[in-house]
Amino acid sequence: MLRPLSRHIGLAFLAGLIIPPIAALMTKRRYADEGRGTFMPEADDLDTALIFEGGEYASTAPSFTGGELLTWYGGGRLDLRGATIAPGGADLRVRAIFGGVQLIVPPTWRVEATTTTPIMGGIANMAQAPVDPDAPVLRVSTMAIFGGVAISNEAGESMLGADIGEIVRSATQKAMEAVDEASEAVNEATSEAETAAASAVDKVG
């Protein structure tokens, strides 16, 4: 009984480490095939994916309505201070999976932020509420899985450092090393469990 149980635990553990990066790569390729995921400064409806990469972007949309921003094993900064929000406000969906992003919004915008799926992550809304009760509203909905979103009115220091590519490559390399180490640990644990089970059977017999 120990043998199949240990194998199931080991397989589940390895799957949890290996599947997310593979899924991220497949999503990145799908976005590329569909011609999606690239940031367009003048786009009113955002459709941007930062997967295994990062960057600092500034929107100049004339009537920003929101859209979607995906950060997966990557992230960066999106500056909306140069954009004009649509009369009815904007709805921005952010998915932060093993990554994150900083949103910079004008002080004249009101921000309503919610997190729909917080798993070891979340959202930090530090934007100041405008005095004007009729201020346009940016509604931000975040799915945060081991990642998050920070919203503010000021840029502050760069979140990316000198080379985001090097950071991502380093993180990916460490993840693969962790997978190798986990695989060795699972094999060792499985072998020990099989030995213990065999010994127990011999004693009973």
GUTI-46765 format. One record per residue: residue in one letter; x, y, z of N, C-alpha, C, CB in turn. Coordinates in steps of 0.001 Angstrom, whole numbers, plus 500000, padded with zeros to 6 digits. Glycine has a CB too. Example, Ala and Ser with C-alpha at 12.3 -4.5 7.8 and 13.67 -1.06 7.14 Angstrom:
2
a513190494310507800512300495500507800513200496700507800511308495527509046s512850497750507080513670498940507140512900500030507870514084499402505725
***
This chain:
205
m500825498788500000500000500000500000500860501264500000499067500005501215l502031501172500652502907502334500701503451502694499330504048502084501655r503691501664498523504308501901497220503440502764496302504597500579496546p502171502394496063501360503256495193501099504625495795500044502589494887l500975504700497126500721505984497769501898506921497585500431505793499253s503095506403497804504284507253497661504459507715496224505538506505498122r504125506828495284504237507218493879503231508299493527504039506008492972h502008508172494044500987509179493761501387510537494321499638508751494341i501923510527495535502365511781496153503503512395495350502808511545497611g504446511552494937505579512045494163505157512610492824506580510945493954l504250511908492135503774512385490845503010513692490980502895511337490190a502192513789492028501426515019492237502356516198492518500430514841493396f503409515937493295504366516994493623505105517468492376505369516502494675l505562516519491564506267516874490338505361517601489360506841515633489683a504109517144489274503158517789488368502943519244488760501818517037488366g502886519503490077502688520859490550503843521779490202502480520854492027l505046521202490044506218521999489694506383522165488184507461521365490274i506038521132487441506322521111486010505198521707485172506585519701485564i503942521429485529502817521829484691502699523346484517501543521293485275p502803524166485582502642525620485389503604526238484363502831526316486707p504919525932484385505790526515483358505436526054481948507231526169483650i505045524783481813504660524280480495503407524995480012504429522754480534a502444525158480916501210525862480553501499527302480157500209525828481714a502437527932480851502801529312480526503416529398479129503783529868481573l504304528464478798504930528471477480503897528231476379506034527410477409m502959527311476626501921527031475636501026528249475421501077525828476072t500719528949476516499899530156476403500632531246475636499505530667477791k501928531361475909502740532366475197502735532096473695504195532370475730r502876530824473324502883530471471900501509530703471275503310529003471710r500458530375472023499105530571471494498835532048471253498056529991472458y499247532897472201499062534335472025499806534822470782499547535100473273a501029534293470574501822534698469414501143534256468120503245534110469499d500618533036468110499939532525466915498687533336466588499567531054467106e498009533825467634496774534590467438497040536081467238495848534392468628g498312536460467286498650537871467134498207538712468317498032538412465878r498184538109469496497749538806470705498916538974471666496599538045471388g498650539723472737499602539820473828500584540966473751500344538589473909t500691541624472601501641542725472451501029544038472933502088542855470985f501782544789473683501287546064474193501220547103473089502171546564475330m500064547773472990499860548847472021499548550126472803498702548497471004p500441551107472805500255552309473628498944553036473381501381553254473389e498471553068472126497281553841471796495992553022471878497422554417470416a496074551746472246494894550887472270493958551253473427495315549419472379d492683551414473120491695551693474169491374550435474967490408552270473558d491443549289474296491153548007474941492457547212475031490052547204474150l492980547074476220494284546460476434494207544939476270494818546819477827d495209544374475615495343542926475489496834542611475501494644542383474178t497379542512476705498826542386476858499173541188477726499418543663477460a500182540432477317500644539276478079502143539387478323500310537960477340l502543539303479582503956539313479959504265537932480529504284540467481003i504733537039479656505002535656480042506486535379479863504146534657479207f507159535072480963508603534897480965509302536147480428508992533670480133e508740537297480696509352538551480276508764539691481108509131538799478752g509326540856480936508823542013481657509094543278480890509439542098483034g508542544371481371508759545638480700508047546767481405508306545558479267e508339547982480967507672549174481486506936549832480327508696550167482151y505617549968480480504781550447479390503963551653479826503862549334478895a503705552543478870502909553738479134501799553827478095503794555022479115s500563553934478563499414554012477669499107555461477298498189553362478318t498745555649476032498306556961475549496914556832474928499320557543474513a496137555866475410494816555601474843493924556843474929494150554419475567p493222557197473856492343558374473876491018558127474589492070558826472468s490634556843474722489382556510475411489529555122476031488154556559474427f490305555043477089490677553767477698489459553079478320491764553982478762t489188551847477861488043551093478378488448549914479250487201550598477236g489763549637479342490230548537480181490872547444479358489086547965480988g490359546220479519490924545098478784491527544077479713491965545577477805e492573543431479247493173542339480006494686542425479987492724540996479453l495272542154481158496721542120481311497087540832482034497246543375482089l497897540010481396498335538742481972499815538809482297498046537570481011t500162538505483542501562538393483931501774536981484468501958539484485000w502695536263483848502919534860484202504418534593484147502135533891483241y505003534356485297506454534255485401507109535498484797506963532975484696g506521536632485045507047537885484527506307539044485160506934537940482995g506445540206484583505741541364485120506413542654484748505632541267486610g505973543703485395506549545003485098505660546132485572506802545137483621r505580547177484756504867548389485151504022548898483986505859549482485620l502766549261484297501869549856483312501463551235483807500616548957483065d501877552249483068501606553637483434500406554139482634502854554537483182l499317554463483327498093554932482674497905556439482791496894554228483263r498910557154483258498756558589483478498648559366482172499919559115484287g499100558766481073498995559448479790497749559062479018500204559161478959a496904558220479615495686557772478941494492558605479388495429556282479220t493485558654478522492211559301478850491170558208479028491775560328477736i490566558160480188489617557092480478488293557348479755489387556971481998a487607556269479368486325556373478675485277557002479595485853554981478189p484264557667479036483232558325479856482562557397480871482176558910478957g482378556148480499481737555208481427482707554489482338480958554197480662g483957554922482363484952554257483187485602553115482426484322553742484477a486400552329483120487134551239482483487148550018483391488573551674482145d487171548844482750487245547574483472488500546839483022485966546701483228l489448546714483940490718546074483633490844544785484430491899547019483934r491055543683483721491249542395484367492727542055484346490418541290483674v493283541791485523494700541458485633494844540059486208495450542490486511r495572539214485504495879537878486001497363537836486335495499536772484956a497671537688487604499057537674488067499373536273488587499299538757489178i500115535511487791500438534128488130501961534011488226499852533122487065f502459533791489432503903533751489655504561534994489052504515532465489046g503934536126489238504462537374488714503660538535489263504442537379487179g503940539701488765503205540856489269503411542085488412503615541154490685v502633543100488726502694544328487943502318545521488816501761544239486714q502883546669488498502507547905489147501683548727488172503751548687489630l500497549133488609499642550015487818499778551430488373498145549538487845i500057552373487491500146553774487914498968554504487275501535554432487499v498112555077488088496904555732487592496928557214487923495649555076488184p496254558040487124496192559474487417495456559723488734495496560232486266p495800560769489452495115561075490712493665561495490509495855562168491447t493281561755489267491900562147488977490989560945488744491864563053487762w491561559732488758490762558525488581490446557904489930491491557515487683r489258557364490056488908556584491240489149555108490922487415556838491675v489784554399491838490120552995491604489295552096492514491624552750491831e488604551151491903487877550120492651488548548787492341486333550095492275a489237548238493332490046547042493105489506545854493886491499547301493490t489451544718493226489011543479493866489915542333493424487526543172493522t490033541321494275490776540117493937489799538953493934491954539868494937t489647538313492785488661537243492665489208535886493073488154537172491254t490494535651492853491082534351493181492422534555493874491256533483491907p492407534886495169493681535097495858494261533788496400493500536094497001i495365533332495808496070532154496290497521532563496492495940530939495289m497901532802497727499240533273498055499595534518497246500268532168497805g498630535426497123498857536660496389497720537622496644499005536388494890g497728538741495977496644539694496176496903541020495498496418539917497637i496189542025495968496254543350495358496439544400496438494982543642494530a497277545381496164497518546487497093497156547785496390499007546511497586n496062548385496812495599549636496208496053550810497064494053549640496049m497074551509496610497621552649497337497285553974496663499123552506497470a496417553913495656496023555133494951495109555977495829495323554792493619q495318557272495825494507558180496612493168558433495918495254559502496845a492095558391496692490771558646496127490628560132495811489653558185497101p490164560479494617489995561897494254488853562535495033489738562039492745v488918563846495203487885564579495927486582564615495124488362566010496236d486698564699493819485536564802492942484684563527493024485983565058491485p483436563607493475482583562419493566482206561848492205481330562749494331d482346562653491169482020562205489816483260561801489022481276563298489076a484347561541489731485593561157489063485400559842488313486749561030490088p486024559688487147485907558442486385486481557269487187486632558568485023v485908556086486963486266554918487775487021553883486945485007554283488386l488141553447487481488875552315486921488602551120487823490424552616486805r487905550123487272487588548919488032488623547840487686486127548423487725v489393547426488692490462546448488486490087545148489174491819546979489021s489990544092488403489700542758488934490943541897488752488456542112488221t491419541310489847492683540576489801492513539121490196493700541232490707m493103538240489406493282536850489796494749536706490169492859535844488643a495030536516491449496411536498491923496774535123492458496625537562493006i497695534460491782498179533149492202499697533250492348497769532018491174f500170533288493590501586533503493865502087534749493133502409532267493451g501278535787493153501645537031492506500728538137492978501590536895490983g500852539303492394499985540384492829500117541634491999500261540708494239v499302542616492386499240543892491690499328545017492702497949544008490853a500151546010492407500258547203493239499761548395492423501733547427493733i498850549158493000498270550313492313498651551572493070496722550185492195s499153552567492352499564553811492992499444554958492007501004553706493528n499645556177492529499623557370491682501018557810491275498922558504492396e502022557225491887503402557583491588504178556347491168504070558253492800a505164556565490302505945555441489783506925554905490822506701555861488527g507608555802491540508628555344492473509803554739491727508043554327493453e510527553874492402511684553245491790511240552160490823512615552664492858s512096551889489853511795550856488869511647549508489554512889550793487793m510617548772489140510400547438489681511263546413488964508930547053489575l511862546806487849512487545819486998513987545663487214512233546165485591g514631546677487739516063546589487878516740546766486526516456545260488506a518004546390486445518770546635485231518406545695484089520230546516485527d518058544447484399517846543472483335516775542476483759519162542742482987i515516542746483391514426541847483755514598540484483089513076542459483365g515186540485481896515400539217481201516309538296481989515985539462479822e517363538871482553518296538081483340517623537565484604519536538907483693i516776538392485211516051537970486409515143536795486097515234539131486984v514416536895484982513499535822484607514265534547484274512634536246483414r515374534690483534516163533513483188516713532835484437517308533897482250s517154533642485391517685533098486639516598532362487416518285534219487499a515400532961487468514297532334488184513895531018487519513096533284488253t513890531008486179513536529792485449514559528692485700513427530079483948q515835529065485692516892528091485940516768527496487335518266528738485764k516488528335488318516331527852489684515123526927489797516191529028490654a514069527247489060512877526398489088513191525015488519511725527054488294m513946524971487424514294523687486834515215522892487751514955523890485474e516127523580488428516994522898489394516161522322490530518064523865489950a515150523073490956514278522588492018513502521348491575513310523687492449v513095521334490299512392520169489761513295518942489795511913520440488321d514563519121489388515512518003489395515733517487490813516854518430488773e515907518410491752516115518013493140514881517302493697516453519237493999a513711517807493353512480517195493831512320515791493261511272518060493461s512695515625491999512596514310491364513494513303492071512968514399489874e514716513717492394515637512836493100515101512487494493517022513492493209a514517513488495169513978513260496502512797512288496465513550514585497132v511953512440495452510799511552495316511251510121495030509865512049494196n512238509976494141512754508639493831513351507975495066513808508718492721e514078508748495854514681508218497069513612507814498079515626509247497685a512595508687498234511517508380499179510741507151498734510569509577499323t510514507028497430509797505861496902510578504583497150509529506027495402s511898504641496937512745503471497162512728503054498628514180503759496715e512811504033499530512785503730500960511444503138501373513076504989501778a510357503683500803509028503164501132508871501725500654507937504047500510e509397501421499471509315500058498934510124499090499789509811500020497479t511312499528500246512118498702501110511429498424502429513444499349501350a510822499481503003510117499323504269508915498389504116509664500687504798a508220498522502998507061497666502766507473496204502609506299498132501526a508572495978501881509056494618501674509488494007502999510220494602500670s510153494823503826510599494335505133509406493964506017511467495397505833a508373494776505971507182494508506768506497493222506313506207495684506683v506467492994505004505873491773504474506654490546504920505810491829502952d507993490659504899508844489533505311508614489188506787510337489867505069k508453490218507638508238489983509064506880489314509317508328491309509839v505899489751508560504568489158508718504585487707508260503511489959507926g505311487466507146505389486111506616506198485201507526505995486123505224
***
